[in-house]
Amino acid sequence: MSPVTVLGAGLAGSEAAWQLAKRGIDVTLVEMKPEKRTPAHTADTFAELVCSNSLRSDELTNAVGLLKEEMRRLDSLIMRCADATRLPAGGALAVDRETFSRMVTDTLTSHPCVTVEYREADRIPDGRVIIATGPLTSDPMAQAIAALCPGSDLHFFDAVAPIVTLESVDMESAFFASRYDKGTADYVNCPMDKEQYVSFVRELASAQEAQLHGFDDGGVFEGCMPVEVMARRGEDTLRYGPLKPVGIKDPKTGKEPYAVVQLRQDNEAGTLYNIVGFQTHLKFPEQRRVFSMIPALAHAEYVRYGVMHRNTYLNSPSLLDRYYRLKSDKRISFAGQMTGVEGYVESAASGLLAGLETARELRGLTPADFPAETAIGALSMYVSGGSVGDFQPMNVNFGIITPLDHRVKGKRNKNAEISARSLSILADMAQEGRLD
């Protein structure tokens, strides 16, 4: 069988390489680290989580929870490593990012079908290739893709949240709890009264931003909105977003705070926490100054400040098919955020599908053809043509999955039934040998 070159060892590339290798396909995995890094990367390992350490909800009444369960049943490397490095996070799946990344790296580098080349990819190689170079693709590769795919120069800006040490958080002004007491009390909650909140929002909205060529508020992807941009949209925007107090009771008062900032565990030792929803591109001194207005973070120690970086993605509905293959040259597939999927799990899922379908084709098998009743299939169909109007990056959601053919009372009940249907379809596909 012909070998496959996978460009990029992020979440999508790592998953694609695994799906190919586990089916006996020889893979050359090209990764530019440690020779070269993007502004967002710091580690030398594969599948580095550069934004949050959370893979979001793990519940089947949530679309991303369904997608994760589908991936588990498809023997996803990313999910296997995520489950093995899980941290307490209530109903979400959060991981120790360093242990997770190292486990992915060790699994791939030790596989007999995987050869790793540490170098920058500056062209599209001959033969079968899966391009998973990510939203921060280096200039030479971006130029090669642009020449191949007219219209691929769409972009948005992504933001990364700060991380603080737990010991520097003033626990006299904070408390552990989960929203609605759901699951275990895994989040550090930093309450604010109305006066504190209003002053904080005012300073945040006028704080100095780092220079970023080409940035403006209209160029930000809504799913990763910088906290200062939200502050400029209105005084209460943050209270209906990442600072919403609904379902959280301050044990000192027995009531909901006016606003609350949540911190989520970021490493296995529980010594580092990220500020949930606080993606930002403020200057570093401004982050310290403004965020110190949150009482519990008045003397916080930052091990990483928030940063902004440019993300590029394809106009995929006109370029890719449901297998993430280039319509004009089907020896080439894409995977990851470059396709317009948004989020860690979605990126890995695109790599899974691209790798699985490429392997089946090389082995002379018919496509698996994941239907739109499944989350993984619905996502690929959205990317390849299910969007209407201007194409925008998309997280998986129940709105893109084929609805039920009957009414079900209650949103959670309906979502649970959609998930049950999807998992039943995957079981049938496995029985028919379509997932081999």
N, C-alpha and C positions, 0 to 999 in steps of 0.2 A: 504493500500500500504506500501511496505517496506520503512523504512527511509534510507537516504543517508548521509554518512559522507563526508564532504568536508574538506580536510587538507590544511590549508593556506588561509588567508583572504587578499591576494593581489588582483590585478586587476582581474586575472583569477578566483580565488577562490570565490571572492565576486560576480562576474557575474554568475558563475555556481550556487552558492547558491540562488541567486535571481531567476534565470530561473526555478529552482526546486520549490522554495517556492511559487512563483506566480501561479504555477500549482497545489498547494495543497499538495506537497510532504514535509514531515517533514525532516528537515535538521539539522544535528549537525555540526556546523562550528567550527573547531579547529584552534586556532591561538596562537602562542607562545609568542607574545608581550602582555603585557609589561614584562612578566616573563623573556624573553630572546630576544635579538635582534641580527641581523647580523651586520657586520661592516658598512653596507650602510644605515641602518635604524635608525631614530631618534625619530619618532612620535609613539604614542600608537594606533593610528587610523588605520582602514582598508584601503586598496588600496592606500598605500603611494607611491607617485611619487618620486623616489630617484635620478633620473637622471635629465632630462629636465622637464619643466612644459608644454611642447608643445606636442600635439597629432598630430602634422604635418598638412599637407594640408587638407582643408575642401572642396576642389573643386572636382566635379565629373569627371574632366579630369585627375585626379590623382587617382591611385589605392587605396591609403589609404583613400582618400575622399569618394570613392565609398563604401569601407568597413564600414566606419562610418555611411553612410546613410543607408546601409543595416541593421546595428545594431540598428539604430533609429527605423526602421520599424519593428524590432523584439523586441521592448520594452526593449532595453538594459539599465540596471541600470547605468552602467559606462557612457554611452552617455547621459542619462538623467541628471546625476549629472555634467558632463562636460559642457553641454550646459547651465546649470543653474549657473555655476561659471566661465563662459567665460571671458577672458581678451582681450583687443585689441592686435591683432597680424597679421594684414593684412589679407592675404588669408589663414592663419593657424588657428587652434583651440588651443589656450593656455588657461590654467585655473589657478585660485588661488589654489595652491596645498593643502593648509591647509583646506580651506572651502570645496573643492571638497572631500577630504578624510573624513572629518567629516560628510558630507552629506551621503556618502556611508555607513559609520558606523552607523549613526542614523537610516537609512532606514532598514538595516538588523537587528540590535539589537531590533528594535521595531516590527518586523514582527512576527506574532503568530506562524508561521511554522518554525522559526529559533531559535535554541538553541546554544548559543556560549559557548565554553569551552576554557578558557585561559590557555593553557598548551602546552608544547613541544610535538609534535607527534614523538614518537620514534619507532613506528612499524606500519605496515599496518593493520588496523582493519578488523574484519570479516564483511560480508555483502557488500552492494554496497558502493563504495568509489570513490571519485574523488580526485586525488593527485595533488595539485596545490601549492606545497611548494616552488616553485620558483627556480631560478638559484643559490640561496645562501642557498639551503637546508642544514639543520644542519647535523652533522656527523652521529648520530644514524639513522635518516631517510634515509640519502643517502646510508648508508650501507644496510638498508632493501631493498631499491630499487635496489641496485647493485646485491644483492643476487637473486632478482626476475628477473632482466633484465641483463643478461650477455652482456657486451659491452656498458653499460651505463656510463662509466667513461670518455667519451669525455668531453672536456672542452674548453672554451675560456675565455679571460679576457675582462671585461667591464670597461669603464672609465666614471667618472662623472665630469661635468664642474663646475668651480667656480661661485659663486654669489657675486656681489658687490652692494653697496648702490648707488642709483642714485645721491644723493647729493655729493658723493665723485668723480663723473666723471667730468672731466674738459670740460664743454660744450663749452668753447672757442675753443676747439680742436675737437669737435664732433658736430653732428647735427642729428635731427630726420628725417627719410625718410624710405620708403619702396622701394624695388627693382622695377625699371621701374615705380615708382609712383603708384604701384598697391595697391588699397585699401587705408587705412589711413596710415599716417606716424607714424608707431608704433615702429620702431626699432631705437635704438641709434647707429649711425654709427661713428666709430672711424677711420679716414683715416690715411694712412701712405704714405710718399713719398718713392722713391726707396732706398735712403740711409738708412732711418729709417727701412724699411722692411728688407733689406739685413742684417743689423746689428742684428735685432731682430731674424731672422731665424738662424744666426750663433750662437748666444748665446743659443737659444732654443734647437738646435741640440746637444749642448755639456753640457746642464744643468744637475745637479745631480738628479737622480731618487730615489724615495723611494724604499727600499728593498721590494721585493715581491717574495716569493718562487716560483720558476718554471716559472717566466715570461721571455719571450723573444719576439722580434718583430714578429716572425712568429706565435706566439700563440694568436695574437690579432685578434678579429673579425673585418673585414674590415668596417662594418657599424658603429663602435664606436671606431675608431682609435684615440689613444692619439695624441695630437697635436705635441708633440715632436717627435713621430715616423714619422709623416708626414714630419716634418722639415728635418729629416735625409734622406728622400727619394729624396731630391733634392731641390734646391733653389726656384723653382717656384711651387712646389707641393701645398703649402698653397694658392698661388694666383689662383690656379685652383680648390681649395676646399673651406674651410670655409672663407677664406679671399678674395674671388674673388670680384672684384669691378664692374663687369658687371651690367649695369642697374642702377647704383647709381651715382648721380651727387653731387659733393661738392658745396653747394650754394656759397661758397667764391670764387671758381674758375670757376664754371659752367662746369667743366670737371669731368670725372671719376678719382678717386684717383688711385695711383699705386696699392694699396691694402687697404682693409677696414675690420676692425673687427666690428662685429655687436653684440649688446646687446639686449636681449629680456626681456620684462616685466615678472617678476616672482611672483608677489603678487598683490592682488586686489588694494591695496593702491598705487601701482606704485612706491614704494620706493626701491624695490629690482629688479635687472636685472641680468640674467645669461649671460655669455660670450658664444655666439653661436659657437658650434663646438670645444670648448676648453676642451674637456675631456682630463684628464692628470693624470699621477702618479708621477709628479715631487715632490720633497720635498717641504714642505710649504714655507720655506724661499726662495727657488729657484723660486717658482711660483710668489711670490711678486717681487722678483728682476727682473726676465725676463719680466713678463707682464707689469711692470712699464715702459718698453721701448716703449710701445704703448703710444703716447703722451697724449691721453685723459684719460689713466689709470695710469698716473704717480704717483698719490696720492690716488689711489683707496682703499676703505675700503672693506675688504673681510669678508662677514658673513659666507661663507663656501668656503673652498679650494677644489680643485679637488682631488678625491681619485680613487684608483683602487681596484677591487675585482674580485674574481674568480667566473665564472659562469659555471655551469654544465648543460649538456643537453643529452637527450637520442639519441641513434641511431634509431630514430623513424621509418624510412621505414621498418626496419626488426622487429619492436616491436609493432607498433600501427596500428589500422585500421582507416577508414575514419571518425569514430566517436570518435577518440582519445582513444579508448578502447585498453587494452592490448590483443593482439591476443591470448596469452597463458592462459589468465584468464579474461574473459570478464565481470566479476563483478567489475574490476578495470579500471578506466579511468584516464587519465592525462590531464592537461590543463596548459597553460602558457608557459613561456620561456623554461621550462624543455623539452617541446616537440620539440623545434627547431624553433618555431615561434619567430620572433624578433620584438620588439617594444611594446609599451603600448597597442595600439589599437589591434594589432594582438593577444597579450596575452589575452586581454579581449574577443576577438572574439572566441578564442578557448574555453574559459570557457563558453561562451554563447552556442556554439554548443554542447559541452559535457553535459551541464546541460539540454538543451532542449531535446536532443536525449535520455538521461537517463530517463527524466521524461516521454517521450512518451513510452518508453519501459515498464516502471513500470505501466503505465496506460493501457497497452495492445494495444497500437496504433502502426501502422507501422512507420518506420523511416521517418523523413522529407526528408532525402537524398538530401541535397543541391548540385546542380550540379556544374560542373567546369565552367559553364558560370557565376556563381556568385563569388564574391571575397571570401566570407566566405567558400564556397565549394571548390574553387580552392586551398585555403590555406591548408585546411585539407587534400586534395588529394596530394598536394606536400609533406606534412609532412609524410603521410602514404605510400608514394611510388613513388611520381612524380619526385624525384630528380635523377640525373644521377651521378654515381661515388661516391666520398666521400660526405656524407651528411653534409651540413653546414646550420647554422641558416639563415632564410630568412625573409625579409620584404615582405609584399604583393606587387605585381607588376602586370602590365597587361600581362607580359610575361608568367605567369602561368595560366592565365584565357583563356578559349577556345576562339580562334580568331573568328572574323566574317567570314561568308561564302561568303562575297563579298568585293570588294575593296572600300575604302573610302579615298578621297583625304585629306591629312593633318592629322598629328598625333593627334592634339587636337580634331578634328572632329571624328576621329576613336575612340578615347578613350571615347568621349561623347556618341557615339552610343553603345559601349560596356556597358557603365554604364546604359544607357536607357534600353537595353536588359535585364540586370541583374535585375533591379528594376521591370520590367514587369514580369519576371519569379517569383519574390517574391510575386507579387500581385496575380498571378495565384495560387501559392502554398497556399497562405492565403485563397483564394476563395475555394480551394479544401479541406481545413481543415488540411493541412499538417503542419501548424505552431502552432496548438493549444497546 
